[in-house]
Amino acid sequence: MNKQKRAVVIGGGLAGLSAAIKLQSEGFQTTLFEKNDYSGGKLKEVVLGTHHFDFGPNTITMPHVFRNVLIEAGENPDDYFQFIKLTTHTKNEFPDGSHLFFSSDKEEMTEELNRLDSYSAAKYNDYLNEVKKLYQLAENHFLNRTFSSWKDYLSLPLAKAMSSSRPLESLDRFHRRYFKDERIIKAFNRYATYIGSSPFNAPATFALIGHLEMGDGVYFTKGGNHQIALGFEKAAQKLGVDICKGEEVVKCIAKDGKIKAVETAEGKVLEAEAFVLNGDLLTQYPRLVEEKERPSLPDGKFNQYEPSISAFVILAALSERYNVHHHHVYFGDRTREEFETIFQDGQYGIDPTIYICTSSKTDPSLSPVGDNMFILVNAPPLANKGSAPESSMLEEKIYKLLSNRGLPIKDSLIQSETVSPRDIAKRFYAYRGALYGIASNRKKDTFLRPYNRSQDLSNLFFAGGSTHPGGGSPMVVLSGRNAARLIIEEF
Ligand SMILES: Cc1cc2nc3c(=O)[nH]c(=O)nc-3n(C[C@H](O)[C@H](O)[C@H](O)COP(=O)(O)OP(=O)(O)OC[C@H]3O[C@@H](n4cnc5c(N)ncnc54)[C@H](O)[C@@H]3O)c2cc1C
């Protein structure tokens, strides 16, 4: 009789859930350990009275990636979650009182650009064509594959793709080739924060995000984006994955160049043939695997990775409804300085850009009384020693800045919760509080992230924002699926 192979997934974020679904549906008896008492990781619902919020991903792109996880497992995604397309998805507001709507409708977007600058409007079609090409390159060469060792980089098509993806130009320079108005450039440059980086350093490769938002569209999940995590969990359980919530893995037991078993905080030991680490590999690999078992990644190497941007978040339950868009960005005056202050000085911007997501504008049932505002300012990741810049005054400062922009929300505040970079590090074991794992400010961190597989332990695989293809909810879902595929091919 053929014994069923066993797999263990450490961490129940989107990457871990997608790996578990794939492995179980391909015949592995899979156990997933999640230290928190819910799965979904950073994609998590927060409830304050009658107000429901998504902490984490508020902007969903590439809905097919989430749907495909379920389709590949033989499930109908419509039974688990439904996406709503937001055509005119974001309102960008500038300090001079002007604004620019972002829309995935080409004609509407061209008219919007034309209101601010006819040159940018005339170049918009060229911009769309170029960002589509960049996306197609990434899709063909990076997104659907794992990188297991340096040998994976030694292919001519890949080298060609890497050189055509504009690795030497910054995102800011790329945008300046198509747009002239500083407000428009500011709005497009904000895409760098989707990968936790600065537009003045991140390579133009990431202009592909423009294709996702402007070409493909921005989506919201009916009932809140956390429905994706709930749907994944439900499907995993239906397929037979054993999901152990509130159970933290504290050790990987290695023998003869392999992981033999994991041990939990309660002393449970579980053996398996293959292991996927979804917990941030930069914090969990050195913690769970003894240094002598991983000569390729000794302790000293981890600190060399630059963490992505972090965030200071206010979840504000309000008694009033305000005139804001589902996604609304209030730009500060000095955005270049803001990025420099964050990445070079490790401090908050003096006049920070404020992003607000009010999902009740699309789904009023999420906060029947008044608005549910998720308010985010970009934050520096924690310093190496773990210290954090002062954020205690930040909440008041944000209310004041918003009030100056005509949004006096403090007057109708029923309840609020704040989340700082230190909270993010603690709740998810995220490397220095990073939202997206490793930043893409340096070329090597963009293209040469840690591989999807341990170089020392042959049955240990990595999924999540700190590995390929990178951070952001669709990317980590791909990484989980890709890591599972590698295991299935090999075992
Ligand atoms: C405030 C914020 C806003 C964001 N906005 C967006 C957005 O608009 N769009 C977007 O696409 N993305 C966004 N992101 C990024 C997105 O949330 C992440 O890229 C993605 O959710 C990461 O998924 P993951 O599975 O890699 O990791 P995680 O979600 O961090 O999951 C890892 C899990 O592993 C668990 N774990 C770690 N160690 C152990 C252990 N030893 N034992 C057991 N369990 C363990 C952790 O508790 C965690 O649940 C945002 C993130 C944040 C925080």
The ligand as an SDF file (V2000), in Angstrom:
LIG
                    3D

 53 58  0  0  0  0  0  0  0  0999 V2000
   -1.1050   47.6870    6.8110 C   0  0  0  0  0  0  0  0  0  0  0  0
   -0.8780   46.8370    5.5910 C   0  0  0  0  0  0  0  0  0  0  0  0
   -1.4030   47.2270    4.3660 C   0  0  0  0  0  0  0  0  0  0  0  0
   -1.2130   46.4280    3.2300 C   0  0  0  0  0  0  0  0  0  0  0  0
   -1.8220   46.7920    2.0640 N   0  0  0  0  0  0  0  0  0  0  0  0
   -1.7930   45.9350    1.0130 C   0  0  0  0  0  0  0  0  0  0  0  0
   -2.6050   46.1720   -0.1260 C   0  0  0  0  0  0  0  0  0  0  0  0
   -3.3650   47.1530   -0.1790 O   0  0  0  0  0  0  0  0  0  0  0  0
   -2.5460   45.2780   -1.1540 N   0  0  0  0  0  0  0  0  0  0  0  0
   -1.7580   44.1510   -1.0910 C   0  0  0  0  0  0  0  0  0  0  0  0
   -1.7720   43.3470   -2.0200 O   0  0  0  0  0  0  0  0  0  0  0  0
   -0.9800   43.9030   -0.0210 N   0  0  0  0  0  0  0  0  0  0  0  0
   -0.9920   44.7540    1.0380 C   0  0  0  0  0  0  0  0  0  0  0  0
   -0.2670   44.4690    2.1580 N   0  0  0  0  0  0  0  0  0  0  0  0
    0.7150   43.3650    2.1290 C   0  0  0  0  0  0  0  0  0  0  0  0
    0.0730   42.0070    2.3280 C   0  0  0  0  0  0  0  0  0  0  0  0
   -0.7200   42.0430    3.4780 O   0  0  0  0  0  0  0  0  0  0  0  0
    1.1580   40.9610    2.4820 C   0  0  0  0  0  0  0  0  0  0  0  0
    2.0510   41.0010    1.3780 O   0  0  0  0  0  0  0  0  0  0  0  0
    0.5860   39.5480    2.5710 C   0  0  0  0  0  0  0  0  0  0  0  0
   -0.6340   39.4950    3.2700 O   0  0  0  0  0  0  0  0  0  0  0  0
    1.6260   38.6980    3.2420 C   0  0  0  0  0  0  0  0  0  0  0  0
    1.1910   37.3660    3.2910 O   0  0  0  0  0  0  0  0  0  0  0  0
    2.1740   36.2280    3.7830 P   0  0  0  0  0  0  0  0  0  0  0  0
    1.4270   34.9660    3.7410 O   0  0  0  0  0  0  0  0  0  0  0  0
    3.4530   36.2790    3.0470 O   0  0  0  0  0  0  0  0  0  0  0  0
    2.5920   36.6360    5.2920 O   0  0  0  0  0  0  0  0  0  0  0  0
    1.7420   36.9020    6.5930 P   0  0  0  0  0  0  0  0  0  0  0  0
    0.4100   37.4390    6.2700 O   0  0  0  0  0  0  0  0  0  0  0  0
    2.6100   37.6940    7.4770 O   0  0  0  0  0  0  0  0  0  0  0  0
    1.5490   35.4350    7.2000 O   0  0  0  0  0  0  0  0  0  0  0  0
    2.5650   34.7490    7.8630 C   0  0  0  0  0  0  0  0  0  0  0  0
    1.9070   34.0200    9.0090 C   0  0  0  0  0  0  0  0  0  0  0  0
    2.8660   33.1540    9.6290 O   0  0  0  0  0  0  0  0  0  0  0  0
    2.5990   33.1360   11.0230 C   0  0  0  0  0  0  0  0  0  0  0  0
    3.8020   32.6550   11.7050 N   0  0  0  0  0  0  0  0  0  0  0  0
    5.0330   33.2330   11.6890 C   0  0  0  0  0  0  0  0  0  0  0  0
    5.8960   32.4760   12.3690 N   0  0  0  0  0  0  0  0  0  0  0  0
    5.2160   31.3860   12.8280 C   0  0  0  0  0  0  0  0  0  0  0  0
    5.5900   30.2530   13.6100 C   0  0  0  0  0  0  0  0  0  0  0  0
    6.8350   30.0830   14.0560 N   0  0  0  0  0  0  0  0  0  0  0  0
    4.6400   29.3370   13.8950 N   0  0  0  0  0  0  0  0  0  0  0  0
    3.3630   29.4940   13.4470 C   0  0  0  0  0  0  0  0  0  0  0  0
    2.9560   30.5670   12.7340 N   0  0  0  0  0  0  0  0  0  0  0  0
    3.8770   31.4990   12.4100 C   0  0  0  0  0  0  0  0  0  0  0  0
    2.2290   34.5780   11.3300 C   0  0  0  0  0  0  0  0  0  0  0  0
    1.5050   34.7010   12.5280 O   0  0  0  0  0  0  0  0  0  0  0  0
    1.4010   34.9640   10.0920 C   0  0  0  0  0  0  0  0  0  0  0  0
    0.0290   34.7400   10.2980 O   0  0  0  0  0  0  0  0  0  0  0  0
   -0.4420   45.2440    3.3160 C   0  0  0  0  0  0  0  0  0  0  0  0
    0.0900   44.8560    4.5510 C   0  0  0  0  0  0  0  0  0  0  0  0
   -0.1560   45.6260    5.6850 C   0  0  0  0  0  0  0  0  0  0  0  0
    0.3680   45.1430    7.0230 C   0  0  0  0  0  0  0  0  0  0  0  0
  1  2  1  0
  2  3  1  0
  2 52  2  0
  3  4  2  0
  4  5  1  0
  4 50  1  0
  5  6  2  0
  6  7  1  0
  6 13  1  0
  7  8  2  0
  7  9  1  0
  9 10  1  0
 10 11  2  0
 10 12  1  0
 12 13  2  0
 13 14  1  0
 14 15  1  0
 14 50  1  0
 15 16  1  0
 16 17  1  0
 16 18  1  0
 18 19  1  0
 18 20  1  0
 20 21  1  0
 20 22  1  0
 22 23  1  0
 23 24  1  0
 24 25  2  0
 24 26  1  0
 24 27  1  0
 27 28  1  0
 28 29  2  0
 28 30  1  0
 28 31  1  0
 31 32  1  0
 32 33  1  0
 33 34  1  0
 33 48  1  0
 34 35  1  0
 35 36  1  0
 35 46  1  0
 36 37  1  0
 36 45  1  0
 37 38  2  0
 38 39  1  0
 39 40  1  0
 39 45  2  0
 40 41  1  0
 40 42  2  0
 42 43  1  0
 43 44  2  0
 44 45  1  0
 46 47  1  0
 46 48  1  0
 48 49  1  0
 50 51  2  0
 51 52  1  0
 52 53  1  0
M  END
$$$$
